């Protein structure tokens, strides 16, 4: 049965594509999704190897707020994930 009460729209970012974690690993964003109970947005992604190929078929989710937040790394404020230009 479909939800009858309104929910906020999902964030439009991050866009689908490849991102680099501040520690150097690559990840592919599949989409932004919604948790069925808490309705919070999550980023659906997979881990990639250094050549950009999927490591396996495992999909992961991370809270949208964590994906998009700036963090302090080695005394510098950086984004947790940054898009990789292809």
C-alpha positions as a Markdown table, in Angstrom:
| # | Residue | x | y | z |
|---|---|---|---|---|
| 1 | Unk | 0.0 | 0.0 | 0.0 |
| 2 | Unk | 1.3 | 3.4 | -0.9 |
| 3 | Unk | 2.1 | 6.1 | 1.7 |
| 4 | Unk | -0.7 | 8.6 | 2.1 |
| 5 | Unk | 1.1 | 11.2 | 4.2 |
| 6 | Unk | 3.5 | 13.6 | 2.4 |
| 7 | Unk | 7.3 | 13.2 | 2.7 |
| 8 | Unk | 10.0 | 15.8 | 1.9 |
| 9 | Unk | 11.7 | 15.3 | -1.5 |
| 10 | Unk | 15.0 | 13.5 | -1.5 |
| 11 | Unk | 18.1 | 15.6 | -1.9 |
| 12 | Unk | 19.2 | 16.0 | -5.5 |
| 13 | Unk | 22.9 | 15.5 | -4.6 |
| 14 | Unk | 25.2 | 13.6 | -4.7 |
| 15 | Unk | 24.7 | 12.9 | -8.4 |
| 16 | Unk | 25.3 | 9.4 | -9.7 |
| 17 | Unk | 29.0 | 8.9 | -10.5 |
| 18 | Unk | 32.4 | 8.2 | -9.0 |
| 19 | Unk | 33.6 | 9.8 | -5.8 |
| 20 | Unk | 36.9 | 9.7 | -3.9 |
| 21 | Unk | 36.8 | 9.4 | -0.2 |
| 22 | Unk | 39.2 | 11.7 | 1.7 |
| 23 | Unk | 41.3 | 8.6 | 2.5 |
| 24 | Unk | 41.7 | 7.9 | -1.2 |
| 25 | Unk | 39.3 | 5.0 | -2.0 |
| 26 | Unk | 36.8 | 5.2 | -4.9 |
| 27 | Unk | 33.1 | 4.7 | -4.6 |
| 28 | Unk | 30.2 | 4.8 | -7.1 |
| 29 | Unk | 27.1 | 6.5 | -6.1 |
| 30 | Unk | 24.1 | 4.6 | -7.4 |
| 31 | Unk | 21.4 | 6.9 | -6.1 |
| 32 | Unk | 19.9 | 8.7 | -3.1 |
| 33 | Unk | 17.3 | 6.6 | -1.3 |
| 34 | Unk | 15.0 | 6.8 | 1.6 |
| 35 | Unk | 14.9 | 4.7 | 4.8 |
| 36 | Unk | 11.5 | 3.0 | 5.0 |
| 37 | Unk | 10.9 | 3.6 | 8.7 |
| 38 | Unk | 12.7 | 6.9 | 9.6 |
| 39 | Unk | 12.3 | 8.4 | 6.1 |
| 40 | Unk | 15.8 | 9.9 | 6.3 |
| 41 | Unk | 17.8 | 10.1 | 3.0 |
| 42 | Unk | 20.7 | 7.7 | 2.5 |
| 43 | Unk | 23.3 | 7.5 | -0.3 |
| 44 | Unk | 23.4 | 4.1 | -2.0 |
| 45 | Unk | 26.9 | 3.2 | -3.3 |
| 46 | Unk | 29.4 | 0.5 | -4.1 |
| 47 | Unk | 33.1 | 0.2 | -3.5 |
| 48 | Unk | 35.4 | 0.5 | -6.5 |
| 49 | Unk | 39.0 | -0.6 | -7.1 |
| 50 | Unk | 41.7 | 1.9 | -8.1 |
| 51 | Unk | 40.8 | 1.4 | -11.8 |
| 52 | Unk | 37.1 | 2.2 | -11.1 |
| 53 | Unk | 35.8 | -1.4 | -11.4 |
| 54 | Unk | 33.3 | -2.7 | -8.8 |
| 55 | Unk | 35.0 | -4.8 | -6.1 |
| 56 | Unk | 32.0 | -7.0 | -5.8 |
| 57 | Unk | 28.2 | -6.9 | -6.0 |
| 58 | Unk | 27.8 | -5.5 | -2.5 |
| 59 | Unk | 25.8 | -2.3 | -2.1 |
| 60 | Unk | 26.2 | 0.0 | 0.9 |
| 61 | Unk | 24.2 | 2.9 | 2.4 |
| 62 | Unk | 25.5 | 5.9 | 4.4 |
| 63 | Unk | 23.4 | 8.6 | 5.9 |
| 64 | Unk | 23.2 | 11.5 | 3.4 |
| 65 | Unk | 24.3 | 14.0 | 6.1 |
| 66 | Unk | 27.5 | 12.0 | 6.6 |
| 67 | Unk | 28.2 | 11.7 | 2.8 |
| 68 | Unk | 27.9 | 15.5 | 2.3 |
| 69 | Unk | 29.6 | 16.8 | 5.5 |
| 70 | Unk | 33.0 | 18.5 | 5.6 |
| 71 | Unk | 35.5 | 16.9 | 8.0 |
| 72 | Unk | 38.9 | 17.9 | 9.4 |
| 73 | Unk | 41.7 | 15.7 | 8.1 |
| 74 | Unk | 45.3 | 16.5 | 8.9 |
| 75 | Unk | 44.3 | 19.9 | 10.1 |
| 76 | Unk | 42.5 | 20.8 | 6.9 |
| 77 | Unk | 38.7 | 21.0 | 6.3 |
| 78 | Unk | 37.9 | 18.8 | 3.4 |
| 79 | Unk | 34.7 | 17.1 | 2.0 |
| 80 | Unk | 34.3 | 13.4 | 3.1 |
| 81 | Unk | 33.7 | 12.5 | -0.6 |
| 82 | Unk | 34.5 | 14.5 | -3.7 |
| 83 | Unk | 33.4 | 13.8 | -7.3 |
| 84 | Unk | 36.0 | 12.4 | -9.6 |
| 85 | Unk | 35.9 | 14.0 | -13.1 |
| 86 | Unk | 36.1 | 11.5 | -15.8 |
